[in-house]
Amino acid sequence: MSAALKQLDSSEGGETPVESDGPAVSIVLATMLFMEDHYLPVFEALKAKRDHCDAMVCAMSAGDVVKLTKIGKLDMSKPASGPMAILKKLRPKPKTEGEKQTSSGAKQMKVLRLIPQILRWIPGTAQDVRVYFLTLQYWLGGSEENLFNLFSYLINRYAAGPREALQGLAKPTEPVEYPDLGVYHPRMKNRLSEKLSDLPKVIPDSKRRGRVGLLLLRSYLVSGNSGHYDPVIAALEAHGLQVVPAFAAGLDARPAIDTYFIKNNEVTVDAVISLTGFSLVGGPAYNDAKAAEEVLAKLDVPYIAAHPVEFQTLTQWGGSDRGLMPVESTIMVAIPELDGATQPMVYGGRPGAAGTTCTGCHQRCTFTEDHNPQDMFTCVERTAMLASRTAKLVDLRNSDKANRKVGLVIFNFPPNAGHTGTAAYLNVFESLHQTMLGLKADGYTLTVPDTPEALRKEIIEGNAQQYGAEANVHTIISADEHVKRERWLSEIEAQWGPAPGKQWSNGSGIFILGKQYGNVLVTVQPGFGFEGDPMRLLFEKGFAPTHAFSAFYRYLREDFAANAVLHFGTHGALEFMPGKQAGMSGSCWPDRLISDLPNFYLYASNNPSEGALAKRRAGATLISYLTPPVTQAGIYAGLADLKTSIERWRGLSPEQRGEEEDHDLAALIQAQAAQMDLCKAEPLWDVHDADDIQQRVTKLYEQILELEYTLIPHGMHVVGSTPSESERVDLLSAMAIGSFSQTLPNSAITQLVQGKSIQTIV
């Protein structure tokens, strides 16, 4: 008799071994079933099998799944008693608000190793509890040796009936322990070490562009399943970056950061990349964004959260219009964004079935029988892009400000309507002028026009009339040069015809609009080709940007050779170009256009949904700007006169409203309201119907109040400027009325704005 092992990845769907093999399944181990999408399809099968197998161990999963555990006398569906109850009391209490959060991963591993030692000497159910914790130790060890010993141990202890003959065939050893905290490198002896000095020095100091910290999952390393990590390390090293790949126990990366990325309170890395697919402090079930914010503030270097596709294959991802599945977008993109992560991107995953081809980019990788479907692999194209983007960020960080070249991109939407240099709630040219002055004061090399108006004229007017263009022509790219250099020419010509196209063209070349001021180039983003909402681009599968749009970004990247680009305001069309919704591939237009150019984006703080698109689809680091403060709209002359008449009418007693004066006042109210288009002038109201007049006048009064208290913005926001005192007073006054229905004295609000305490004012 022999034992056979079958594995199920619940993300793949299909019939489970528990269902298909029926009575043949005697020992069940279920782990990592947190999401309902994963455990609900197998839950009933597990529940049905629970009382008809030798042992069922459910760990590191949703509570309902863990309760299915039944081994020997240990039944987790019942209230905790005996040793289990005592162990639950030993769990640490949650930290109170304000109490310092400390890393728990290493402590949990220490306790996990201690519990089996304590329970060894306690008879009865305690021995089954001990088995549960030993199972966790084996499983978290992750290596083939530990997994072999895990199942050998369970068979020796619980195999029953005809399977009892299997007991003793293998003699399991204690769980092999691996470092809870350490560094990893495929060229290092034994691959894992607790000493930073053991890492190979691949890049000589004379050729090193910078140093990058890499955060990895320990479980993949100890299991030897690092096929997605090793190529990332190699790609970064190929760019001249010294890599420090580090890991920590559990899902809290802070110990690794503190130990290997910081020395003597000095940060030793120029960027940090997390390849875990999880938040910096936490996992798929939770995250501690505040703790992550603290450690990232201490590092003060670019932080990129890259991720493998965990819930689908690379083939499925590559061929999907959606890209990431909803659960992947949540766990691997949205939650890390709460920490402050930028540039989310796919770099690997599990292969598709043998014979399938990933269509995510032009490389068209085909998987064969040699590819183990449970092993992790890299996406070659995405890994190369990740390394290139990281290298550009490191170069930007380490460069002299005086030598940095910056592209400032303003928008022209809707086109051909005098909208060059507009953005939601933003005074673009005043903000642009302020930004340029700030750059110059900070050491950047540029000239700045004397006033925002002078800047506006140089950009919008300049030589525009000479070329019949919408703004100043900075340079012209010849059609021949464009054809020679445009990588995706056939796709663009299929949509827009032969180069140079009709948009921003003189028939023989493509205009690049804008003006250069030293090392700063202020440019105008071309339109996206048609009128309407750019959001529709997301759903146009066969669409491609115009010749001018693609040439514009190539010019910024390659000809002007910008070290960084700042998109100025909400919003342009780059982030809406066709491609996957999230988890971009090399075939997605936003990724093609921005490529590895560091991208920063001024986005209105009241538009987080479209800002998220810029982050996830165009690799943008968002810089939020305030919307202007609001105030009550108030009412102008005609409405003010109408309000006065209504208030006179409302002040009359019921007895007075039947008099002739009241009839005249009602007629006046109707006439004034008709002038304001708030009611019809004909037919005249029946002044003898008191109830009807009451309803009409009350409705008018409510309309006037709604108009009067409508909140409108105080002009436009200017980057680098704070709202004036009067604007802040109006904003607080409007908030008091709108949120609390209270009118506060302006003098009291003014004192608050001036920084006085409420106690002083009261």
C-alpha positions as a printed Julia matrix, in Angstrom:
762×3 Matrix{Float64}:
   0.0    0.0     0.0
   1.22   3.51   -0.81
   0.09   7.05   -0.09
  -0.72   9.53   -2.85
  -0.83  13.32   -2.56
  -3.19  15.51   -4.57
  -3.15  19.29   -4.63
  -5.99  21.71   -5.4
  -5.6   25.4    -6.2
  -9.07  26.76   -5.47
  -8.54  29.71   -7.82
  -8.56  27.29  -10.75
 -12.1   26.07  -10.12
 -13.31  22.68  -11.26
 -14.09  19.59   -9.19
 -12.06  19.19   -6.01
 -10.12  16.03   -5.13
 -12.4   15.76   -2.08
 -15.38  15.44   -4.44
 -13.84  13.49   -7.31
 -11.91  10.91   -5.27
 -14.61  10.36   -2.65
 -13.66   7.72   -0.05
 -10.05   7.61   -1.26
  -9.31  10.94    0.45
  -8.31  10.19    4.03
  -6.31  13.23    5.21
  -7.22  16.78    4.18
  -5.08  19.89    4.65
  -6.72  23.21    3.72
  -4.82  26.5     3.88
  -4.96  30.07    2.54
  -8.72  30.04    1.98
  -9.5   33.62    3.03
 -11.7   34.89    0.21
 -15.3   33.74   -0.21
 -14.68  33.26   -3.93
 -12.12  30.61   -2.99
 -13.53  28.78   -0.02
 -17.25  28.77   -0.82
 -16.85  26.44   -3.86
 -15.11  23.82   -1.67
 -16.71  24.52    1.72
 -19.63  22.09    1.46
 -17.37  19.32    0.14
 -14.98  19.85    3.07
 -17.88  19.92    5.51
 -19.3   16.68    4.12
 -15.9   14.97    4.22
 -15.07  16.12    7.74
 -16.6   13.15    9.57
 -15.48  10.62    6.97
 -11.72  11.08    6.87
  -8.86  10.27    9.22
  -7.91  13.9     9.8
  -8.81  17.37    8.53
  -6.49  20.28    9.29
  -7.66  23.75    8.25
  -5.31  26.65    8.97
  -4.5   30.23    7.94
  -7.97  30.62    6.44
 -11.33  32.23    7.09
 -12.84  31.46   10.49
 -15.56  29.2     9.08
 -12.93  27.09    7.32
 -10.64  26.82   10.38
 -13.6   25.54   12.44
 -13.76  22.47   10.16
 -10.51  21.21   11.72
 -10.95  17.76   13.26
  -7.9   15.72   14.27
  -8.1   13.05   16.94
  -9.9   14.55   19.94
  -9.52  18.13   18.7
 -12.74  19.45   17.16
 -12.58  23.18   16.42
 -16.29  23.41   15.65
 -16.94  23.07   19.39
 -16.32  25.77   22.03
 -12.68  25.97   23.06
 -11.85  23.94   26.14
  -8.8   22.46   27.84
  -5.44  23.37   26.26
  -7.05  25.27   23.36
  -8.92  27.57   25.74
  -5.72  28.29   27.66
  -3.85  29.08   24.44
  -6.56  31.5    23.33
  -6.12  33.42   26.59
  -2.44  33.8    25.79
  -3.17  35.71   22.57
  -1.92  39.31   22.74
  -4.55  41.98   23.21
  -5.13  44.39   20.31
  -3.13  47.58   20.52
  -5.07  50.6    21.69
  -5.18  53.73   19.57
  -1.96  55.66   19.92
  -0.05  52.7    21.34
   3.05  51.89   19.34
   2.55  49.05   16.9
   5.42  46.58   16.83
   6.22  43.79   14.44
   4.39  40.61   15.37
   5.64  38.18   12.69
   8.83  37.13   14.49
   7.04  36.94   17.84
   4.31  34.73   16.4
   6.89  32.36   14.93
   8.67  32.2    18.29
   5.42  31.33   20.07
   4.54  28.82   17.34
   7.79  26.95   18.0
   7.36  27.12   21.78
   3.81  25.73   22.0
   4.6   22.17   20.76
   7.46  21.99   23.26
   5.1   22.88   26.13
   2.31  20.55   25.0
   4.66  17.59   24.52
   4.26  16.67   28.2
   0.47  17.13   28.51
  -1.62  14.02   27.75
  -5.05  13.78   26.12
  -6.43  16.37   23.7
  -3.29  18.46   24.2
  -1.42  16.05   21.92
  -3.84  16.75   19.06
  -3.51  20.48   19.7
   0.25  19.97   19.52
  -0.17  18.25   16.15
  -2.09  21.26   14.87
   0.74  23.65   15.76
   3.39  21.27   14.42
   1.42  21.17   11.17
   1.65  24.95   11.03
   5.4   24.77   11.64
   5.91  22.24    8.86
   3.68  24.18    6.47
   5.29  27.56    7.12
   8.69  25.9     6.67
   7.52  25.37    3.12
  10.4   23.24    1.81
   9.89  19.85    0.16
  11.52  18.19    3.16
   9.1   19.86    5.58
   6.06  19.01    3.47
   7.14  15.37    3.18
   7.6   15.2     6.96
   4.25  16.95    7.51
   2.21  14.32    5.7
   4.35  11.48    7.06
   3.65  12.77   10.57
  -0.13  13.0     9.98
  -0.2    9.51    8.42
   1.79   7.98   11.29
  -0.57   9.48   13.84
  -4.02   9.34   12.22
  -4.12   6.82    9.36
  -6.91   4.4    10.27
  -8.66   1.3     8.94
  -6.94  -0.26    5.96
  -4.6    2.77    5.83
  -3.19   1.95    9.26
  -0.6   -0.19    7.47
   0.97   3.03    6.19
   1.99   4.08    9.69
   5.71   3.88   10.29
   6.72   3.57    6.63
   8.41   6.95    6.89
  10.0    8.41    9.99
   9.46  12.19    9.98
  11.98  14.49   11.6
  11.24  17.7    13.46
  10.39  20.71   11.25
  13.46  22.15    9.56
  13.81  25.76   10.64
  14.74  28.57    8.27
  15.61  32.18    9.14
  12.61  34.29   10.09
  14.48  37.34    8.86
  17.15  37.41    6.21
  18.43  38.14    2.74
  18.21  36.07   -0.43
  20.16  35.84   -3.65
  20.23  33.07   -6.29
  24.05  33.39   -6.5
  24.56  33.13   -2.74
  25.59  29.87   -1.13
  22.47  28.23    0.34
  20.54  31.19   -1.14
  19.33  32.34    2.31
  21.29  34.11    5.02
  20.72  36.3     8.04
  23.84  38.36    7.25
  23.71  41.28    4.83
  27.44  40.83    4.19
  26.76  37.41    2.62
  25.05  39.01   -0.39
  27.23  38.86   -3.5
  28.57  42.19   -4.72
  27.41  41.87   -8.32
  27.88  45.52   -9.31
  31.31  47.17   -8.8
  31.13  50.47   -6.92
  32.47  52.32   -9.96
  29.55  51.14  -12.11
  26.76  51.21   -9.52
  23.82  53.5   -10.37
  22.2   52.96   -7.01
  20.97  50.48   -4.45
  17.48  48.96   -4.4
  15.76  47.17   -1.54
  13.59  44.25   -2.64
  10.91  42.77   -0.35
  10.12  39.08   -0.93
   7.77  36.49    0.58
   9.65  34.04    2.79
   7.29  31.18    1.92
   8.31  31.2    -1.76
  12.0   31.3    -0.84
  12.05  28.38    1.59
  10.0   26.28   -0.84
  12.5   26.98   -3.62
   9.75  28.49   -5.77
  11.52  31.71   -6.72
  11.2   31.61  -10.5
   9.45  34.98  -10.46
  11.95  36.64   -8.09
  15.27  35.66   -9.67
  14.66  37.36  -13.06
  13.64  40.61  -11.3
  16.92  40.57   -9.37
  18.86  39.9   -12.59
  17.0   42.63  -14.52
  17.72  45.24  -11.84
  21.38  44.22  -11.73
  21.55  44.52  -15.53
  20.69  48.21  -15.05
  23.65  48.67  -12.71
  21.62  48.52   -9.51
  22.92  46.72   -6.41
  19.97  44.7    -5.11
  19.24  43.87   -1.47
  16.53  41.14   -1.57
  15.16  40.75    1.97
  12.36  38.84    3.69
  10.68  38.66    7.08
   8.44  36.17    8.87
   4.74  36.72    8.44
   3.47  39.62    6.37
   5.12  42.5     8.21
   8.04  43.87    6.19
   9.24  46.36    8.82
  11.86  44.08   10.43
  13.45  43.48    7.01
  13.43  47.21    6.26
  14.9   48.18    9.64
  17.58  45.47    9.48
  18.72  45.57    5.86
  17.7   48.95    4.36
  18.75  51.2     7.26
  22.13  51.34    9.02
  22.95  53.59   11.97
  19.71  55.5    11.31
  20.84  56.18    7.72
  18.79  54.87    4.79
  21.06  52.76    2.56
  18.75  52.23   -0.44
  17.59  54.59   -3.19
  14.28  52.83   -3.82
  12.2   49.98   -2.39
  10.19  47.48   -4.41
   7.75  45.09   -2.8
   7.26  41.9    -4.82
   4.94  40.36   -2.21
   1.65  41.48   -3.72
   0.46  42.55   -0.26
   0.5   45.67    1.86
   3.7   46.61    3.65
   2.29  45.73    7.07
  -0.43  43.1     6.74
  -1.69  40.58    4.25
  -4.84  39.68    2.33
  -7.03  40.02    5.42
  -5.91  43.4     6.81
  -3.38  46.18    6.56
  -1.9   48.71    8.94
  -1.59  51.76    6.7
  -0.55  54.02    9.58
   2.41  51.78   10.46
   3.35  51.58    6.77
   3.16  55.36    6.48
   5.57  55.75    9.39
   8.2   53.4     7.96
   7.9   54.87    4.45
   8.33  58.39    5.87
  11.49  57.16    7.57
  12.78  55.7     4.29
  11.77  58.7     2.15
  12.58  56.89   -1.11
  10.36  55.78   -4.02
   8.22  52.77   -3.05
   6.87  50.53   -5.81
   4.38  47.73   -5.15
   4.68  45.16   -7.94
   2.7   41.93   -7.85
   2.38  38.51   -9.45
  -1.01  37.38  -10.67
  -2.07  34.95   -7.94
  -5.7   34.17   -8.76
  -5.35  33.49  -12.49
  -2.62  32.31  -14.83
  -0.34  34.52  -16.88
  -2.14  33.31  -20.0
  -5.52  34.34  -18.58
  -4.18  37.75  -17.54
  -2.48  38.36  -20.87
  -5.62  37.59  -22.86
  -8.0   39.51  -20.61
  -9.4   42.95  -21.43
  -9.96  43.47  -17.7
  -6.44  42.54  -16.64
  -6.54  41.93  -12.91
  -9.47  40.17  -11.31
 -11.46  42.22   -8.75
  -9.89  40.34   -5.83
  -6.41  41.0    -7.25
  -7.15  44.69   -7.76
  -8.28  44.93   -4.15
  -5.5   42.98   -2.42
  -2.56  43.78   -4.68
  -3.31  47.32   -5.83
  -5.91  49.18   -3.76
  -4.71  48.1    -0.29
  -0.99  48.8    -0.98
  -2.06  52.22   -2.3
  -3.36  52.99    1.19
   0.25  52.58    2.37
   1.51  55.02   -0.26
   2.67  52.52   -2.89
   3.06  53.73   -6.47
   3.27  52.25   -9.97
   1.44  48.94   -9.4
   2.46  46.48  -12.07
   2.46  42.77  -12.84
   5.83  41.03  -13.02
   5.01  37.3   -12.96
   2.64  34.5   -12.01
   1.85  30.88  -12.76
   1.95  29.61  -16.35
  -1.06  28.63  -18.36
  -1.78  25.1   -19.47
   0.75  23.42  -21.75
   0.41  24.69  -25.29
  -1.2   28.01  -24.34
   0.32  31.37  -25.27
   0.31  34.56  -23.23
  -0.84  37.45  -25.46
   0.01  40.21  -22.99
   2.77  41.63  -25.21
   4.6   41.13  -28.5
   6.79  38.33  -27.07
   3.91  35.81  -27.12
   5.41  33.39  -24.57
   4.18  29.8   -25.01
   4.08  27.36  -22.09
   5.02  23.7   -22.55
   4.89  20.44  -20.6
   8.21  21.45  -19.02
   6.51  24.28  -17.12
   5.13  23.09  -13.78
   1.7   24.77  -13.49
   2.23  25.29   -9.74
   5.6   27.04  -10.09
   5.99  30.79  -10.38
   7.44  32.36  -13.52
   8.36  35.84  -14.6
   6.78  37.91  -17.34
   9.93  38.88  -19.23
   8.53  42.1   -20.73
   6.95  43.35  -17.48
  10.06  42.52  -15.47
  12.19  44.51  -17.9
   9.83  47.48  -17.6
   9.84  47.27  -13.79
  13.65  47.33  -13.75
  13.84  50.18  -16.24
  11.33  52.32  -14.34
  13.14  51.71  -11.08
  16.48  52.67  -12.64
  14.98  55.93  -13.94
  13.59  56.76  -10.48
  16.98  56.04   -8.89
  18.71  58.23  -11.5
  16.22  61.02  -10.81
  16.82  60.8    -7.08
  20.61  60.82   -7.41
  20.92  63.5   -10.12
  21.85  67.13   -9.56
  18.81  69.39   -9.66
  20.6   71.79  -11.97
  20.89  69.03  -14.6
  17.38  67.58  -14.31
  15.13  68.0   -17.34
  11.42  68.25  -16.6
   8.42  68.14  -18.93
   5.35  70.08  -17.79
   2.29  68.89  -19.74
  -0.83  71.04  -19.99
  -4.06  70.02  -21.68
  -6.24  71.19  -24.55
  -9.71  69.74  -23.97
 -12.09  70.06  -25.62
  -9.83  70.87  -28.58
 -10.31  73.75  -31.04
 -12.35  75.73  -28.52
  -9.79  77.96  -26.82
  -9.3   75.53  -23.94
  -5.5   75.24  -24.06
  -4.23  75.32  -20.49
  -7.4   74.41  -18.61
  -7.98  71.91  -15.8
 -10.72  71.23  -13.27
 -10.77  73.85  -10.48
  -7.2   74.93  -11.34
  -5.84  78.25  -12.55
  -3.32  76.57  -14.8
  -1.05  79.43  -15.87
  -0.82  81.02  -12.43
  -0.09  77.56  -10.99
   2.41  76.85  -13.76
   4.17  80.14  -13.08
   4.3   79.41   -9.34
   5.68  75.93  -10.01
   8.39  77.23  -12.32
   9.42  79.85   -9.76
   9.57  77.09   -7.14
  11.74  74.9    -9.37
  14.14  77.75  -10.02
  14.38  78.58   -6.32
  15.11  74.9    -5.63
  18.11  74.83   -7.95
  16.65  73.73  -11.3
  18.02  75.41  -14.43
  15.3   77.44  -16.15
  14.12  80.91  -17.08
  10.7   82.11  -15.93
   8.56  84.76  -17.66
   7.82  87.82  -15.51
   4.1   87.14  -15.08
   1.56  84.33  -15.54
   0.01  86.35  -18.37
   3.36  86.62  -20.14
   3.78  82.85  -19.78
   0.28  82.26  -21.16
   0.94  84.44  -24.22
   4.26  82.74  -24.98
   2.62  79.29  -24.84
  -0.74  79.96  -26.49
   0.21  82.7   -28.94
   3.94  82.71  -29.73
   4.37  81.6   -33.36
   0.98  79.81  -33.48
  -0.43  82.11  -36.18
   2.61  81.54  -38.41
   1.97  77.77  -38.46
  -1.81  77.85  -38.16
  -1.45  75.91  -34.92
  -3.39  75.99  -31.66
  -0.34  77.05  -29.62
   3.33  77.92  -30.02
   5.19  75.35  -32.15
   8.25  74.16  -30.24
   9.49  71.82  -32.99
   8.3   69.76  -35.97
   8.93  66.01  -36.33
   9.17  65.09  -40.01
   6.9   62.36  -41.32
   9.93  60.34  -42.44
  11.46  60.46  -38.96
   8.15  59.52  -37.37
   7.72  56.52  -39.69
  11.28  55.39  -38.96
  10.93  55.62  -35.17
   7.28  54.8   -34.45
   7.28  51.3   -32.97
   3.53  50.74  -33.34
   3.08  52.5   -36.67
   0.87  49.82  -38.24
  -1.65  49.97  -35.39
  -1.83  53.77  -35.56
  -2.13  53.85  -39.36
  -4.93  51.28  -39.23
  -6.93  53.81  -37.2
  -5.73  57.2   -38.5
  -4.25  56.6   -41.95
  -0.7   57.27  -43.17
   1.76  59.39  -41.2
   1.9   62.21  -40.26
  -1.88  62.21  -39.93
  -4.17  65.23  -39.89
  -3.99  66.28  -36.24
  -1.37  68.92  -35.38
   0.29  68.45  -38.75
   1.31  70.62  -41.7
   1.11  67.65  -44.06
   4.81  66.86  -43.92
   5.44  66.75  -40.19
   3.95  66.68  -36.71
   3.85  69.73  -34.43
   5.1   69.54  -30.86
   3.38  72.48  -29.19
   4.89  74.35  -26.26
   8.0   76.28  -25.33
  11.28  75.39  -23.67
  12.58  77.36  -20.69
  16.08  76.04  -20.03
  15.76  72.5   -18.67
  11.98  72.79  -18.4
   9.74  72.14  -21.4
   6.14  73.33  -21.12
   4.16  71.29  -23.65
   0.57  70.85  -24.75
  -0.82  67.3   -24.87
  -2.46  66.62  -28.25
  -6.14  65.78  -28.37
  -7.09  62.12  -28.43
  -8.65  62.19  -31.87
 -12.37  62.82  -31.43
 -14.82  64.87  -29.41
 -16.41  63.58  -26.23
 -15.48  61.99  -22.95
 -12.01  60.36  -23.03
 -13.39  57.67  -20.7
 -14.86  55.99  -23.79
 -11.3   55.21  -24.94
 -11.15  52.53  -22.24
 -13.74  50.49  -24.06
 -12.52  50.98  -27.65
 -10.65  47.73  -28.27
  -9.34  48.57  -31.73
  -8.57  52.2   -30.96
  -5.08  53.68  -31.1
  -3.79  57.16  -30.3
  -3.17  59.58  -33.15
   0.23  59.97  -34.78
   0.59  63.27  -32.91
  -0.27  61.77  -29.52
   2.24  58.93  -29.81
   4.95  61.21  -31.26
   4.39  63.67  -28.41
   5.3   61.15  -25.69
   8.19  59.73  -27.72
   9.57  63.26  -28.05
   9.37  63.8   -24.27
  11.07  60.47  -23.55
  13.73  60.29  -26.23
  14.36  63.7   -27.85
  13.91  66.14  -24.98
  15.1   63.26  -22.72
  13.04  64.32  -19.71
  14.08  62.93  -16.34
  10.48  63.34  -15.2
   7.15  64.59  -16.48
   4.44  66.44  -14.55
   0.91  66.32  -15.98
  -0.69  69.56  -14.95
  -4.25  69.22  -13.65
  -7.39  67.12  -14.01
  -7.2   65.71  -16.59
  -5.65  64.6   -19.85
  -6.21  61.56  -22.05
  -3.12  59.41  -21.36
  -4.69  57.39  -18.54
  -7.81  56.67  -20.63
  -6.04  55.21  -23.64
  -7.1   51.65  -24.61
  -5.75  48.72  -22.63
  -6.51  46.65  -19.58
  -8.44  48.24  -16.73
  -5.71  47.34  -14.22
  -2.53  45.27  -14.38
  -1.17  46.78  -17.59
   0.71  44.68  -20.12
   3.11  45.7   -22.88
   0.17  45.87  -25.3
  -1.66  48.57  -23.31
  -1.37  52.07  -24.76
  -0.91  54.03  -21.49
   2.06  51.81  -20.67
   3.51  52.06  -24.16
   3.27  55.85  -24.19
   4.66  56.69  -20.76
   7.1   53.73  -20.87
   9.74  54.1   -18.13
   9.48  57.9   -17.78
   8.86  58.93  -14.13
   5.33  60.35  -14.2
   3.88  62.79  -11.69
   0.32  64.06  -11.96
  -1.45  67.02  -10.38
  -4.96  65.73   -9.72
  -7.92  67.42   -8.06
  -8.47  66.01   -4.57
 -12.22  65.6    -5.18
 -11.72  63.12   -8.04
 -10.12  60.02   -6.49
 -11.72  57.57   -8.93
 -10.13  59.02  -12.07
  -6.96  59.75  -10.1
  -6.77  56.02   -9.38
  -6.88  55.36  -13.14
  -3.87  57.65  -13.62
  -1.98  55.76  -10.9
  -2.88  52.29  -12.07
  -2.89  52.75  -15.85
  -0.22  55.42  -16.42
   2.16  54.72  -13.54
   1.53  58.18  -12.09
   2.45  59.38   -8.63
  -0.41  61.7    -7.72
   0.06  65.14   -6.2
  -3.37  66.27   -5.02
  -4.39  69.9    -5.25
  -7.24  71.45   -3.3
 -10.46  72.41   -4.93
 -11.14  76.1    -4.26
 -12.98  76.97   -1.04
 -16.74  77.33   -1.38
 -19.14  80.02   -0.28
 -22.89  80.51   -0.45
 -24.04  81.76   -3.82
 -26.3   84.44   -2.36
 -28.99  86.12   -4.48
 -28.88  89.03   -6.89
 -31.24  92.02   -7.29
 -34.36  90.41   -8.78
 -34.27  87.44   -6.42
 -33.5   89.72   -3.47
 -36.58  91.85   -4.27
 -38.71  88.71   -4.56
 -37.41  87.41   -1.22
 -38.24  90.76    0.43
 -41.82  90.62   -0.93
 -42.27  87.02    0.25
 -40.96  87.86    3.71
 -43.43  90.75    3.89
 -46.23  88.35    2.96
 -45.06  85.75    5.5
 -45.07  88.46    8.16
 -48.79  89.12    7.72
 -51.19  87.59   10.2
 -53.93  85.24    8.87
 -56.47  88.04    9.36
 -54.4   90.51    7.28
 -53.96  88.08    4.37
 -57.58  88.43    3.32
 -57.33  92.18    2.89
 -56.87  94.01   -0.39
 -53.24  94.89    0.44
 -52.5   91.18    0.7
 -54.1   90.56   -2.69
 -51.85  93.2    -4.26
 -48.78  91.7    -2.56
 -49.63  88.21   -3.87
 -49.97  89.61   -7.4
 -46.59  91.37   -7.0
 -44.95  88.13   -5.86
 -46.29  86.29   -8.91
 -45.03  89.02  -11.25
 -41.57  89.11   -9.65
 -41.29  85.3    -9.67
 -42.33  85.16  -13.33
 -39.53  87.61  -14.2
 -37.07  85.19  -12.55
 -38.6   82.19  -14.41
 -39.71  80.67  -11.1
 -43.4   80.54  -12.06
 -45.7   81.42  -14.97
 -47.13  84.93  -15.36
 -50.48  83.52  -16.59
 -53.03  82.62  -15.39
 -53.12  85.0   -12.43
 -53.28  83.38   -9.02
 -56.66  83.23   -7.34
 -56.07  85.71   -4.5
 -59.27  84.56   -2.8
 -57.94  80.99   -2.38
 -55.77  81.44    0.73
 -54.57  77.83    0.86
 -53.44  77.88   -2.78
 -51.57  81.17   -2.3
 -49.95  79.78    0.86
 -48.63  76.71   -1.0
 -47.35  78.73   -3.96
 -45.55  81.32   -1.83
 -44.03  78.64    0.44
 -42.69  76.75   -2.58
 -41.16  79.95   -3.99
 -39.53  80.72   -0.65
 -37.95  77.25   -0.51
 -36.61  77.69   -4.06
 -35.03  81.04   -3.18
 -33.39  79.63   -0.06
 -32.0   76.72   -2.07
 -30.51  79.14   -4.59
 -29.19  81.44   -1.88
 -27.45  78.69    0.07
 -26.1   76.79   -2.93
 -22.34  76.38   -2.52
 -20.17  77.75   -5.3
 -16.35  77.78   -5.59
 -14.31  80.88   -4.79
 -12.53  81.22   -8.13
  -9.83  78.67   -9.06
  -7.09  77.04   -7.02
  -3.51  78.21   -7.5
  -0.78  75.68   -6.71
   1.47  77.0    -3.97
  -1.11  79.47   -2.66
  -3.42  79.11    0.33
  -7.0   80.47    0.41
  -7.33  83.99    1.79
  -8.71  84.61    5.26
 -12.07  85.76    3.91
 -12.34  82.65    1.7
 -11.66  80.38    4.67
 -14.24  82.26    6.75
 -16.84  81.79    4.0
 -15.99  78.08    3.76
 -16.4   77.46    7.5
 -19.61  79.47    7.55
 -21.03  77.41    4.67
 -19.98  74.17    6.42
 -21.7   75.24    9.65
 -24.95  75.9     7.82
 -24.77  72.95    5.43
 -23.66  70.31    7.94
 -25.12  71.52   11.23
 -27.86  74.01   10.23
 -26.2   76.63   12.42
 -25.34  80.21   11.57
 -22.22  81.35   13.4
 -21.1   84.98   13.82
 -18.48  85.95   11.25
 -16.36  87.45   14.02
 -16.15  84.08   15.79
 -15.23  82.23   12.57
 -12.6   84.87   11.77
 -10.96  84.32   15.15
 -10.91  80.56   14.51
  -9.23  81.1    11.14
  -6.68  83.36   12.83
  -5.71  80.46   15.08
  -7.46  81.36   18.32
  -8.81  78.53   20.46
 -12.52  77.89   20.92
 -12.1   78.48   24.66
 -10.75  81.97   23.99
 -13.57  82.79   21.57
 -16.31  81.47   23.87
